């Protein structure tokens, strides 16, 4: 039997929860104990009674949950008040994004916990099954939010995405043709915008060209090509990803002068440090700021604004892995599943993910099961 803890998220405006009652039901049915913090699910539309009805125990405080649990399942990385609660040998299964959080990295190494990061669970075909559902949400919302801040009342150029007969639509540039970029481009196309999506993979560009609507154009990603696009774009969505590593800076500060004032930059890569040089993380309560007349939207937990959809989608993806970890223990579960093993970033105070070790100059210890 495993004791699984689901704490309430305490990051700014993070209303998601680590698992739905449906997911909890699967764990309790297998004989595991599940401890859910009081009101943890309310932001996503799930009451304490919903969790109790499927066999969970409700605990009053976050300290109680961390103390009781062998494994913590949550959405976002622990933040400073949680650092002292994480203990040696405890499994923490969540989004970590260590490559852009040095303080978190050192805190989790000090804790001695087994840190398994959703974003680095990677299948042999290089797909990221636990990142995909939130990437799909974030990509769709990136376009929605970009369109909102393009309005003059929000500081933008005052353009309508679709235009109207006799007036050209807005131009949207999507950097990166992965899950986020594809979702963002599809929504922008559906809103009637003129969309260009870039990538460095020619096979991926060929696939996108074949599958995308007619108002989506593909472009090979290079600094030269991006610079040529910037003077006429209205929204730029940054969606590049190097799994577990810091995002490359595709738009530098000097490139802001190429854009018209009121252009909107949406940096979905901000969880991994951001792909715009002038980006810094923002929150849902203060989502934007302006640099040289260019609006920056860089909320680090975009899907948190639609927590019901996001929590259900996330549990759909993470549950099979959470069940394996609870049923078998983390070592056997990782022996049986190479994708899950790639998600292990830290064990007993050692960094077992090479990209994170490289970013922060830490010793790298290959995972041994």
Secondary structure, 3 states (H helix, E strand, C coil): CCEEEECCCCCCCCCCCCCCHHHHHHHHHCCCEEEEECCCCHHHCCCHHHHHCCCCEEECCHHHHHHHCCEEECCCCCCHHHHCCCCCCCEEEECCCHHHCHHHHHHHHHHCCEEEEHHHCCCCCCCCHHHHHHHHHHHHHHHHHHHHHCCHHHCCCCCCCCCECCECCCEEEEECCCHHHHHHHHHHHHCCCEEEEEECCHHHHHHHHHHCCCCEEEEECCHHHHHHHHCCCCEEEECCCCCCCCCCCCECHHHHHHCCCCCEEEEHHHHHCCCECCCCCECCCCCEEEECCEEEECECCHHHHHHHHHHHHHHHHHHHHHHHHHHHCHHHHHHHCHHHHCCEEEECCEECCHHHHHHHCCCECCCCC
